[in-house]
């Protein structure tokens, strides 16, 4: 199969290049890893009763961001 035929087929069916697919997967993984780090920070924040209200706000924001992230990438 020639590269031209492959590229024409890929463009016709709307398939990204392999490089773009790998870059998108890497980007999603890094974003997920960053969300986990933020969650750990927020858990540590909740250990202090004075910061509890702020922590609840951050949890709601994190859950909302995760929902939007997963709905966008489904």
Buried (B, 14 or more C-beta within 10 A) or exposed (E): EEEEEEEEEEEEEEEEEEEEEEEEEEEEEEEEEEEEEBBEEBEEBBEEEEBEEEBEEBBEEBEEEEEEBEEEEE
